[in-house]
Amino acid sequence: MTATVDFLLAVFGFVLAFYPLVSLGNAVLGSPGSAATVNLVVGVLAFGGAYPVVAGDWSLGRLGDFAFVLIASAIGWGIIGMVSVLALDVTISGSNRMPQAIVWGAAYVTAYLVVYRTELSIYR
């Protein structure tokens, strides 16, 4: 029972981590893949990534921390971007996905640096 719960939590964590990356990557590249293809790729990555968590090679706690920091930093970088756009009085087309990709890219870098590059006391 515990392994099943760990597996489902890991799949959920990896979906949170992979979906923005795959979806915005597809949009920035001009949508070569359909929405169903994007969902399939995310599902395969999440399902495949969940096995090392259940097997004990990767930490479910760190995955949860990464997903939390990723979402929080995406909100933070989005607010910074929004304030910058308003302060500079520029106009960005709603169909332009590049600003979203920049915000999510900064969020991924922030999450990686916070969770995997700093020595957090909870992992010692």
C-alpha positions in Angstrom: 0.0 0.0 0.0 2.8 2.4 0.9 4.6 1.8 -2.4 1.4 2.5 -4.3 0.8 5.8 -2.5 4.5 6.8 -3.1 4.1 5.9 -6.8 1.0 8.0 -7.2 2.5 11.0 -5.3 5.6 10.7 -7.5 3.6 10.6 -10.7 1.7 13.7 -9.5 5.0 15.5 -8.7 6.5 14.6 -12.0 3.4 15.8 -13.9 3.7 19.1 -12.0 7.4 19.3 -13.0 7.1 18.1 -16.6 3.8 19.6 -17.9 4.8 23.2 -18.1 8.1 22.3 -19.7 6.7 20.0 -22.4 3.6 22.2 -23.1 5.4 25.5 -23.4 8.2 23.8 -25.3 5.7 22.5 -27.8 4.0 26.0 -28.0 7.3 27.8 -28.5 8.3 25.4 -31.3 5.1 26.2 -33.1 3.0 23.3 -31.8 4.4 20.4 -33.8 2.6 18.0 -31.4 -1.1 17.9 -30.6 -2.5 18.3 -27.1 -2.9 14.6 -26.8 0.7 14.0 -27.8 1.8 16.5 -25.1 -0.3 14.7 -22.5 1.1 11.4 -23.6 4.7 12.6 -23.4 4.1 14.0 -19.9 2.4 10.8 -18.8 5.2 8.6 -20.0 7.9 10.9 -18.4 5.9 11.0 -15.1 5.3 7.2 -15.1 8.9 6.4 -15.9 10.3 8.9 -13.4 8.1 7.5 -10.6 9.9 4.1 -10.5 13.2 5.4 -9.1 11.2 7.2 -6.4 9.4 4.0 -5.4 12.7 2.0 -5.7 14.3 4.3 -3.3 17.0 5.8 -5.5 15.3 9.3 -5.6 13.7 11.1 -2.7 10.0 11.7 -2.8 10.5 14.6 -0.3 12.9 16.3 -2.6 10.5 15.9 -5.5 7.8 17.4 -3.4 10.0 20.3 -2.5 11.0 20.8 -6.1 7.3 20.9 -7.2 6.4 23.3 -4.5 9.3 25.6 -5.1 8.7 25.4 -8.9 5.1 26.5 -8.6 5.9 29.2 -6.0 8.8 30.6 -8.0 6.7 30.6 -11.2 4.1 32.7 -9.4 6.9 35.0 -8.1 8.7 35.4 -11.4 5.3 36.0 -13.1 4.5 38.8 -10.7 8.0 40.3 -11.3 7.4 40.0 -15.1 4.0 41.5 -14.8 5.3 44.5 -12.8 8.1 44.9 -15.3 5.8 45.0 -18.3 3.5 47.5 -16.6 6.4 49.7 -15.5 8.0 49.7 -18.9 4.6 50.2 -20.6 5.2 47.6 -23.3 2.6 45.5 -25.1 3.0 41.8 -25.5 0.7 39.8 -27.8 -1.5 37.2 -26.1 -0.4 34.6 -28.6 3.3 35.1 -27.9 4.3 32.2 -25.6 7.9 33.3 -25.2 7.2 35.4 -22.0 5.6 32.4 -20.4 8.5 30.2 -21.4 11.0 32.8 -19.9 9.0 32.8 -16.6 8.9 29.0 -16.4 12.5 28.8 -17.3 13.5 31.1 -14.5 11.2 29.1 -12.2 12.9 25.8 -13.1 16.4 27.3 -12.5 15.2 28.8 -9.2 13.7 25.5 -8.1 16.8 23.6 -9.0 19.1 26.0 -7.2 17.0 26.0 -4.1 16.3 22.3 -3.8 19.3 20.6 -5.3 22.2 23.1 -5.1 21.7 24.3 -1.6 22.4 22.2 1.4 19.1 22.1 3.2 19.2 21.0 6.8 16.3 18.6 6.4 18.4 16.4 4.1 21.4 16.0 6.3 
